[in-house]
Amino acid sequence: MSQLESALDYARAHKDEHLAELVDLLSIPSVSTLPEHKPDIRRCAEWLKAQLESLGLSTVELKETPGHPIVYGEWLEAPGKPTVLVYGHYDVQPADPFNEWDTPPFEPTVRDDYIYARGASDMKGQIFAQIKALQALTQFGEIPFNIKYLIEGEEEIGSENLEDFIDNNIDLLQCDFVLNTDAGIYAKGQPGITYSLRGLAYFEIELRAHQKDLHSGRFGGTVLNPIHELSKLITGLHDAQGRVTLPGFYDKVRDLPQEERDAIAQLPYSDEDWLGMSGSKVLGGEEGYTTLERVGVRPCLDVNGIWGGFVGEGAKTVLPAVAHCKLSTRLVAHQNHRDIPAMLEAYLKENVPEGLDWSLHDHSGGPGSTMDRHSPYMKAAEDALRTTYGKETLFSPEGGSIPVVGMMQEKLDSDSILLGFALPDDGIHGPNERQYLPNTFTGIETYIHYMMNVGG
Amino acid sequence: MSQLESALDYARAHKDEHLAELVDLLSIPSVSTLPEHKPDIRRCAEWLKAQLESLGLSTVELKETPGHPIVYGEWLEAPGKPTVLVYGHYDVQPADPFNEWDTPPFEPTVRDDYIYARGASDMKGQIFAQIKALQALTQFGEIPFNIKYLIEGEEEIGSENLEDFIDNNIDLLQCDFVLNTDAGIYAKGQPGITYSLRGLAYFEIELRAHQKDLHSGRFGGTVLNPIHELSKLITGLHDAQGRVTLPGFYDKVRDLPQEERDAIAQLPYSDEDWLGMSGSKVLGGEEGYTTLERVGVRPCLDVNGIWGGFVGEGAKTVLPAVAHCKLSTRLVAHQNHRDIPAMLEAYLKENVPEGLDWSLHDHSGGPGSTMDRHSPYMKAAEDALRTTYGKETLFSPEGGSIPVVGMMQEKLDSDSILLGFALPDDGIHGPNERQYLPNTFTGIETYIHYMMNVGG
């Protein structure tokens, strides 16, 4: 039997052991945001370190950071083969409110083919499946490519120390591509890969018209009202076609190949579902694009919050001194989030009436990214998914951001392949988070196929 | 000697006694908003009742209300003469922060021609002067007209029970005009009368686009943003000329006689002063009108507060479900505040995009009012002020509201003459409130002249 077939047989024969080990991993409350769980975080990192050691890697260690440690491993003894950086995280969200869990979040429980536990889907279940896949392969031969592992413990708190770590270890982390296992498929039985993510640039604007709040009777009608002026500025940021008016905003936005539009049009979608998910009665957005294009491959701008003047109960006749808003743009490849502040600044310079003071605070963000759908590493994933699911993969663009993907693209010049087996209704970040166990096992098989495909 | 001359002599001869009595009155902490001062409130009402009794009125009594009592008095034995309703209030604002007072707020202290005490200017000093003037007159003859007193104890808490009291006593309160003593002059040595007040209609708008807040990555660009839509609505409420766009808003606004515009143009004013007072760098408002016209005799609309979405520290990528604002119009005679809700409702019906839910909450308000500058009662005041100050009176329109003036106009069909002697820098509602003592004494003389003119 080939290494592939043996590994698949091995994985199928060890389901019980794998489940038991997964229960072990999910029992560790590695909540990164809570100081009282610091020992659990380290215990979880050590658990993974032991797993990586069992793979026969040449180096496995915990890389200390000012926060939680990064589990690092490598094996680079496949000359001429690609180098894959496997990314994952072992920290989880807090589990409260605990009373909304049917079974305790750190006592993993199997019901109806699901395993319920905090971190089951986001994302211990995914990195576990990848490790088990490689473990199966190493029983029957060498690792088919060069591999590096980077499993961080701070994803749920914004990967606070990851950027510095990458900056300080550019050479160490060089790779041909990143296998990001923090990912999911489209639906039960329907493989899918997210190939495009939006970036973010987030700002706060303050607009001041007076030194202090005024009496609206004493001064109303004779001076500028900063809420009126901020409303005008917000209104002016979109044109009648729903396009963002910031000069230069679309300059770097890539043209959409017809092939890609066709593929997006094939994705399961209905207005009714979208309205149901958003709890809205109408759709909106940029003219000339479908909803999935608007959210996936077109940039947008939203005011995220606004405040000014009197906001308490009842009536207070105040003419406010100042108004504020938070505002962000969602960016697509190849827009650079670092270009946006200057555009907004130019817009404000041009449009804030003389005599008003304004400030623009940059909350920073990250770039959008798109992965080459025709790269050999993407084809390898598509083929692996076809083999295990017996279905073609749906490639979909996603409206949100995965900062680490942009970071890897920017700092390591490496594309990410987002291959994981979470489902949209796994309830990540909420109570009763779960993973569909058939996905765990299919996931192990898919990773086995995938790694063999990549190793060629 | 005539009654007039004798009364003036009497007033001049009794300055010390008057000052001592004023100190008595100002020593009573009649703070209407604080329950612990309820006995003081009643003590103050009794003090005034005794004063009215000393005038020889035919009826003097405390009219009980669900809150603080109203001091009521009347003398109607001057057939063929006008009936004057004297309005005032005996309650005062709280005096805290106490440590900002140079001398205790309820230990009236004379320094440099001012008497410092809470209520000195707002408005015990005024109603006191009016009573002392009538007292002087009654030493030497009959009251020259029919008189009614209505001195309430709840002005500083929104005249909570006054409206009901008036509704239940329409006949009792019938009069030819109201002498409202809760008023001031233009500047030291410069008599002035406010002849026009703006009304108010105050609202709250809620605009909902989604059942709950959405993730701005997951949905941004595909659904409506209620903050954007509220901003458009706010922006649409003014045209490029600074006029309010609500259909019908200006229909009942009176035309401005050239004579009145000329008079307003004569009032002391400079842009620099106005900017200084408002703490602004630029002026704004309706095209074609001066600042004093804009604030005094033209209506306006201001958003008083706005809120929606994420307003905390940092960045949260929320696409808000709902946005709110508080919004009010300042109205001039003869606009009716009860007409405005329908205008706003029509505007929202016309302009809120389909699929958004909105609500309009009416915080109510009051009508604007303007007093006939050429009525005999106004002329009587102008003449009295000319006699005592040796200067022509400045008639000025005011941007704020005095709800009781609108209430009297609406319910009793009676104009108010605003005659009092507060100064703009008396510091009402703040620490170190004061009254300029020469104004107290000139005030008594002016009221003497005024009453003789009216009875004339």
Contacts between the chains, C-beta under 8 A, distances in Angstrom:
chain1	res1	chain2	res2	distance
A	198	B	217	6.0
A	200	B	217	7.3
A	200	B	317	6.8
A	202	B	315	4.3
A	202	B	317	7.2
A	209	B	280	6.1
A	210	B	278	5.9
A	210	B	279	4.7
A	210	B	280	4.9
A	211	B	279	3.2
A	211	B	280	7.8
A	212	B	279	6.0
A	214	B	278	5.7
A	214	B	279	7.6
A	215	B	400	6.6
A	216	B	302	5.1
A	216	B	304	6.2
A	216	B	328	6.3
A	216	B	330	6.8
A	217	B	198	6.0
A	217	B	200	7.3
A	217	B	330	6.0
A	217	B	398	7.8
A	217	B	399	4.8
A	217	B	400	3.1
A	217	B	401	5.8
A	218	B	295	7.4
A	218	B	399	5.4
A	218	B	400	5.6
A	219	B	278	5.2
A	219	B	295	6.8
A	219	B	399	7.0
A	220	B	295	7.1
A	220	B	300	4.8
A	220	B	302	5.0
A	220	B	330	4.9
A	220	B	399	6.3
A	221	B	285	4.9
A	221	B	286	6.6
A	221	B	294	4.4
A	221	B	295	5.7
A	221	B	298	6.1
A	221	B	299	7.6
A	221	B	300	3.2
A	221	B	302	7.9
A	221	B	330	6.6
A	221	B	399	7.2
A	222	B	274	6.9
A	222	B	278	7.5
A	222	B	283	5.9
A	222	B	284	6.9
A	222	B	285	5.1
A	222	B	291	4.8
A	222	B	294	4.9
A	222	B	295	4.9
A	222	B	399	7.9
A	223	B	278	5.2
A	223	B	280	4.8
A	223	B	282	7.5
A	223	B	283	6.1
A	223	B	284	5.6
A	223	B	285	7.5
A	224	B	280	7.1
A	224	B	282	6.3
A	224	B	284	4.4
A	225	B	284	7.9
A	225	B	302	5.3
A	225	B	303	6.3
A	227	B	234	6.9
A	227	B	303	4.2
A	227	B	305	7.7
A	227	B	306	5.1
A	227	B	325	7.4
A	228	B	234	6.2
A	228	B	235	7.3
A	228	B	238	6.9
A	228	B	302	7.7
A	228	B	303	6.2
A	230	B	231	7.5
A	231	B	230	7.5
A	231	B	231	3.9
A	231	B	232	7.6
A	231	B	234	4.0
A	231	B	235	4.9
A	231	B	303	7.6
A	231	B	306	7.9
A	232	B	231	7.6
A	232	B	235	5.0
A	234	B	227	6.9
A	234	B	228	6.2
A	234	B	231	4.0
A	235	B	228	7.3
A	235	B	231	4.9
A	235	B	232	5.0
A	235	B	235	4.7
A	238	B	228	6.9
A	274	B	222	6.9
A	278	B	210	5.8
A	278	B	214	5.8
A	278	B	219	5.2
A	278	B	222	7.5
A	278	B	223	5.2
A	279	B	210	4.7
A	279	B	211	3.1
A	279	B	212	6.0
A	279	B	214	7.6
A	279	B	321	7.5
A	280	B	209	6.0
A	280	B	210	4.9
A	280	B	211	7.8
A	280	B	223	4.8
A	280	B	224	7.1
A	280	B	355	6.9
A	281	B	354	7.9
A	281	B	355	3.8
A	281	B	356	7.6
A	282	B	223	7.5
A	282	B	224	6.3
A	282	B	353	7.1
A	282	B	354	6.2
A	282	B	355	3.0
A	282	B	356	7.6
A	283	B	222	6.0
A	283	B	223	6.0
A	284	B	222	6.9
A	284	B	223	5.6
A	284	B	224	4.4
A	284	B	225	7.9
A	285	B	221	4.9
A	285	B	222	5.1
A	285	B	223	7.6
A	286	B	221	6.6
A	291	B	222	4.9
A	294	B	221	4.4
A	294	B	222	4.9
A	295	B	218	7.4
A	295	B	219	6.8
A	295	B	220	7.1
A	295	B	221	5.6
A	295	B	222	4.9
A	298	B	221	6.1
A	299	B	221	7.6
A	300	B	220	4.8
A	300	B	221	3.2
A	302	B	216	5.1
A	302	B	220	4.9
A	302	B	221	7.9
A	302	B	225	5.3
A	302	B	228	7.7
A	302	B	319	5.5
A	303	B	225	6.3
A	303	B	227	4.2
A	303	B	228	6.2
A	303	B	231	7.6
A	303	B	309	6.9
A	303	B	320	7.9
A	304	B	216	6.2
A	304	B	309	5.2
A	304	B	310	5.3
A	304	B	315	7.7
A	304	B	316	6.6
A	304	B	317	6.5
A	304	B	318	5.3
A	304	B	319	7.2
A	304	B	320	7.1
A	305	B	227	7.7
A	305	B	308	6.7
A	305	B	309	3.5
A	305	B	310	3.9
A	305	B	311	4.7
A	305	B	316	7.6
A	305	B	318	7.1
A	305	B	320	6.9
A	306	B	227	5.1
A	306	B	231	7.9
A	306	B	306	5.6
A	306	B	307	6.6
A	306	B	308	5.3
A	306	B	309	6.3
A	306	B	311	7.5
A	306	B	323	6.8
A	307	B	306	6.6
A	307	B	307	4.8
A	307	B	308	7.9
A	307	B	311	4.5
A	308	B	305	6.7
A	308	B	306	5.3
A	308	B	307	7.8
A	309	B	303	6.9
A	309	B	304	5.2
A	309	B	305	3.5
A	309	B	306	6.3
A	309	B	326	7.0
A	310	B	304	5.2
A	310	B	305	3.9
A	310	B	326	6.0
A	311	B	305	4.7
A	311	B	306	7.5
A	311	B	307	4.5
A	311	B	324	7.7
A	311	B	326	7.5
A	314	B	363	6.8
A	315	B	202	4.3
A	315	B	304	7.8
A	315	B	326	7.0
A	315	B	328	7.3
A	315	B	363	4.1
A	316	B	304	6.6
A	316	B	305	7.6
A	316	B	326	7.8
A	317	B	200	6.8
A	317	B	202	7.2
A	317	B	304	6.5
A	317	B	328	6.3
A	318	B	304	5.3
A	318	B	305	7.1
A	319	B	302	5.5
A	319	B	304	7.2
A	320	B	303	7.9
A	320	B	304	7.1
A	320	B	305	7.0
A	321	B	279	7.5
A	323	B	306	6.8
A	324	B	311	7.7
A	325	B	227	7.4
A	326	B	309	7.1
A	326	B	310	6.0
A	326	B	311	7.5
A	326	B	315	6.9
A	326	B	316	7.8
A	328	B	216	6.3
A	328	B	315	7.3
A	328	B	317	6.3
A	330	B	216	6.8
A	330	B	217	6.0
A	330	B	220	5.0
A	330	B	221	6.6
A	353	B	282	7.1
A	354	B	281	7.9
A	354	B	282	6.2
A	355	B	280	6.9
A	355	B	281	3.8
A	355	B	282	3.0
A	356	B	281	7.6
A	356	B	282	7.6
A	363	B	314	6.8
A	363	B	315	4.1
A	398	B	217	7.7
A	399	B	217	4.7
A	399	B	218	5.4
A	399	B	219	6.9
A	399	B	220	6.2
A	399	B	221	7.1
A	399	B	222	7.9
A	400	B	215	6.6
A	400	B	217	3.1
A	400	B	218	5.6
A	401	B	217	5.8
